[in-house]
Each structure stands twice: as structure tokens, then as C-alpha cells.
Amino acid sequence: MAVADVVRTTLGPRGMDKLIHDEKGNTTISNDGATIMKLLDIVHPAAKILVDIAKSQDSEVGDGTTTVVLLAGEFLKEAKPFIEDGVHSQNLIRSYRTASHLAIEKVKELAISIEGKSLEEKKNLLAKCAATTLSSKLIGGEKEFFASMVVDAVIAIGYEDRLNMIGIKKVPGGNMRDSFLVNGVAFKKTFSYAGFEQQPKKFENPKILLLNIELELKSEKENAEIRLSDPLQYQSIVDAEWNIIYDKLDKCVKSGAKVVLSRLAIGDLATQYFADRDIFCAGRVTEEDLQRVAAATGGTVQTTVNNVIDEVLGFCELFEENQVGNERFNIFSGCPSGLTATIVLRGGADQFIEEAERSLHDAIMIVRRALKNSTIVAGGGAIDMEVSRYLRQHARTIAGKSQLFINSYAKALEVIPRQLCDNAGFDATDVLNKLRQKHALPSGEGAPYGVDINTGGVADSFANFVWEPAVVKINAINAATEAACLVLSVDETVKNPKSESAQGEAAASAMGGRGRGGPAFRGHGRGMRR
């Protein structure tokens, strides 16, 4: 529970942020459940399970990490009185599994598809989903601005699965509104030598050559011994080195490329040589930027300059170098394959920009998910209340103990709307009663009603565009139930005694292993000795 309590207050649009300070003195301000869970220093093994489900939710769907941890914590809390009354945990697990199946079926049934809409409509719907995700983050104030940016970026890369095709570059300074989206690739100006300033900084329709070799004078690596009878012969060896590099440079120029990028260094000689021939070059471009340029412009990274044919050259409509803040950026726009996009983020403090990047990552994941599995459900605790009501109804039809267990599962689902109210400072009991009354309407028209954060009442989440992809909820319910069942199915913690230690100590630690573990964080709890 201690772990769940840490992230409890970060849920929803009025959620607080956590400032995490680690041993190295780095501070992270974050609202993202997975980020917080990763940074917590958790020793207790049962509590680690919660970290794992948060991570899996983050990699699978990208958002809803806080939800997962909260649900799992709540399921366990509901199960606790039963276990203390001596109910066998297998019975609980069986009922929880049944309940989760029913819940997921219900979510699927309530989900609304956005398939078959025109691009404009789809964009609007996706932007609504992105805005819902962003509303709980630090950049929630500008959510419309960022939501449309994220949707454009995701649609730009199309159904390409690789997330790294959307680059996010961070430039301190300016305000959030100065962030912009480049339909193509942008990266910081790399380290450059003399002669760089003479190079032209803007090209229209250039050909782009991508290399993975260094273009500088290099003494030969082979440990060869050369004996000279005549000092004059030494000159010819030096000349050979120069000829090698001039030959390389000449081939680059002959290929007709106007922009030369390399992952390794491009020396001063080469920089000067290119400048004289009106060619732009940049060395030491990072691997992922180079891959992104390759994907966008349709070029291929070459490891040699011999036989450079037109097929391996990239192409884009416009290349230019712009000043962004106090950094200079090389920007390639109007790329033919268009499978990349770059978001340049601006903002005041470094921590702020980092948090903005994490928030955008969540939004990007959500939009991708919504594009693929295009079904959405009402957010704001509406879907949770509806599933909870359905399970309660279902529980009445079951004879035996499991009726109680399924009821407790249904009660646990209400933690989401309750926490949303608590975080916004409303009276949770009051709001939940209103919600229950809405959801209990026989006609079923109350199903999309959730918490209205702005007024402290209830509102139709669907009409207010508080939407989330159904995948998020399904995954969350699945993972949380699995985690709860996993913890329930463990009956004791045994710490493997170290073989070198004395026998007495080993015996003591084996004895101390009973019980369900004490406090989750560092401390001498019952279950685990540090």
C-alpha cells in the first residue's frame, strides 16, 4: 500500500507532481506513474511487482501507469479483510480472475469505434484523446496546442512502428508556445572546424550523402616498418596520405551531393574543401539522428565513398540552418518518404522540459494506440463506475462466497473516480453518490457520466471529450488483477541465506521469513531483512 500511496495523489488533471531526489543529487519532477515508480528505491519484493506492472503499462500503452498501481493496491486492500478472516486466497484469486474477465468484456462492449471516419474527423478524435492524457501533466495548460502537435507528428510517421522516428529535441529558453513541429528531421549543429562558416546554410532540393567514415588525415594504423634509404622518399609517403583523403573528398563532390553528413569526424581540411565547393557538411552526427535522416530522405548510410550512385543519396525539398534559442539547428523539411517528425520543445527550466518530454511521450503512445485499435471509452472515472455497477449486479446472481469477493472487486474499481475527487479537493463521498445514482439509471443513459473536475459535480465525460483508448483500460485492469493475484498467491517470503554466513544467522533469517512482509520501503520489516 505504501507504494500505491506514493503515486495516489498524481492521478488526474488536478494531480500533484512528485519531486524525486536521488543519491547523486539529481532532481526529477514528474507526474508520470512509471517514471516515479522507476526512481523509487524499493527493497520489498512484493512491492517490486507494482513497479513492474507500471513499467509494462508504460511500454505497452504509454499512459495509465498511475491507474494500474492504484487499482492493484486497491484490490489488495479489499482482499485484506477476507484474508484476515481466514478465507483461502485461492478462492479470492479465482473470483478476481472471473471479475476481471467480466470487466474487460464490459469495457469492450461500452467502447465506441472511431473507424471509417475521414482524416479530419479522425484528427479531431485523436487530439481529444491526446488532450485527455496531457490534462494531468505539467503542460496541461497548453494541452490543445500540444495535442494537435502530437497528432500531426504521429500521422506524419503513419503506421511506422518505430517510436524513435519521432525525435524530441529540448532547447531551454523561450516559452512552451515557442515549441514547434518539423515535418522532417532537425538536429543541433554539430562540432565544426574552421571553414564551416563559409559554407552555404540553405539549399533547395539538395541531394544528401550519409556517411559512416571519417574524412580527415589519418596516419596509417598498420604497424608497418618502412626503411628509407633516402630522406627524399619520405615525402612520397606523406603525399600518399594526402592523396587518399583528397581522393575520398573528390568522390564525395562528384556524387553531386550538396549536404554531406557523417557519423564520424569531418576534419578541417575536408570542411575547407567542401566550403570551397559550396557544399554543407556536418560530422559527428549522432547515430539516431543519422538513421532518422536516412529514413526521411530515402538515403542509405554509406561506409565507403567508392561508387556512390544516385540510389543511395537522400533528397529533401529544403535544408536550412536556423537559430533556435541559443542553439543552431540543421533542419531538413519536405522529405519524400515523410516517415519522420521532430518536435522541438522550448521552456524555462531543464526539469520542466524533461517533464514535458515525458508527457509528450505518453501522448504520442496514446495517439498511436488509438490509431491502431480505434476504440475509445469515456474517461473521468465514468468507465470505472459503469463496470463497477455491472459487476455488482452480476454478483447478485452468484451463490456462495464469491459474491462477496466480486463485490469487493467492484468496490475497488471505484478508487479511480474517488481519487480524482480527492485530488481536486471535492467531497468524494458526495460525488460518488451522485455518480452511483446516474449509473444506476435503468435506461443506461448514465453510463458515460464521470467526475467533472471543474465544477465538482458529475458530467457526461463523453460529451466533454474526456476520452481514452479502450486499450488503456483493458490493459490496466488486466495487469492490476494479475499483480494482485500474484501477491495473494504468495504465502510466505523466504530470504535465501548467504552461504558463507554462520549457521545461526541463516536459521534466524529463515525463521524471520514468515508473514507478509512489513513496510514496503527500506526498513526492517517483518518479511525481509535488508
Steps between C-alpha positions, in 0.01 A plus 500: 500500500789735574600487135148566377472792741805665348341533157142531626502879494636529146183369336292720277498859376528640853767252601810621679853446373776323687848641540735205527851553625749216464841430656685661211319824570294494180150632541213383285159658502246264358135414483548182299429193713762286328775760537430537873488125552831451322671758718371365831753295686288199585641208692196294583445233232120514506510873447728452199212329321318834495801661336502231235135542407549876474791441262306251293207741469745771395659292227175347379263796498701794625239652727298388800802403707366664816163331443658155491689543826195646672271220386742229608544664839125532540431137405743388768348737754155356431635147530670563833196465730405173329848355546498607864167324547664181380368480145728288286684722253435265208127569529569872487728462202242295311232763558730786407593330175132449415426861588781632282374296202153641547637853541703480181205363304294790629765756399510352151124516480489866610784607270417715199683454174648789305568293188396613156499872574660755270852617581379832643253331735760247602747776574247669724424179684867418547569853622227452761670182621838674513348794690355262759844351557671839518243653734655326799853612417702814567435628149124456547450874460600481136343164428315602181821643355701186576220255421472616139881498472518140620221388267678660202825331596341158535305530177822614328679178588192306396483137601874483548551323830832640604445765762849642451381639168346780702793696636455731795768766534519715810616862486487700824366855476192657349160380613297187424317673219829533313518123457451395141469191286734438208360275235830335442819491703663762718816465704745727676792640305788262556857576599663673206843608385634812331342568165158402621368856485582533130263218417156586364232442762196459282425270208190425302460143377850391601633149472619365831791263553510306827833351607640290777870578441728774620622750246825615655870437466587178669835344555482140393402263779693195383811453701722490195866574491625695203872539442610793293838522344440856387327778703335625180292184483333598825312772318331246274358317803354822638360580159331162487304582812388831354404336174282250682295769667480722192381198308224441757392864495502511123266201485263668742486810283459301178197320640312828461398518867458847647470392864748252647429354844729260678481313829872539548715812488539715192834674543603859428651414164175342384290784640706751307491287184120475513463871577693588183256290300179632662421181684369480854649237728447389857704239682434312823124482446350264758401154386125545548491836323684349206255209488214745511642703212548177307139395556363844415702578190513150361880487506717217629795536732821421314814354651714583201513782245576273209231459242245740648200466273185711493294228666680536833469879515219651702288790384287768665325818392669741735806490719582794723676594818291699747564661833280353776566661837877506533547185295522467126296226342540327166152443364401270214141555395272378224641148496362262238432192712382722787536225758652725763411804704696698754350697787719782628403574859562836664447596862646664806669253730676180402286285727195656344607410147586146610154459649345644184692240299368218719146634468528520123632145493183387677282697261683363195453144623131559564439647156683208338292253696178680414596501132560125504223373727256770424255456785459750779319511835385787719764613750468693824410192702188436290604163362620389844165582660307328225707180522473512878119523479487214251712275723283576802192404305671186379612408851138478615443213261779290654443270794773448756795694629623623165210745501680690775832487320363631172325773694829602656662504154223730382557724799871518423431631149340807655841612622559685171207744517550534875864591461416747222269679746748489786777644288281786388388567856134401460291296739556152358207333678262761369618476139507119506143487621392723213695278261346182637156648459576596137643161417209320662250650256324203338513649149880494504530863388709573811783278381726777368475711816823568686647752740495859381829641623409862436174523693529222751187329377437230244493549124474301181868421434424404147339832416788681670753316285670327789590189304759230519580201281328183624839324489621711791218386727509137389872478555474676835233265632689198374836598645360615833300181549799285412721689743243472779457127438876454496541663840201308638635168384821540700474365851844569636820681415821306543827682468773288356766493775853582389707182496809650665314638802485308825239226539327683781440808290362288217255331730389833639433645156303193396284536808455870446367433153144429605221748468409731221794736512493823691534855370565516129795735511839465662452401858523192706158368412383159605527332165840605378825574671711751315 
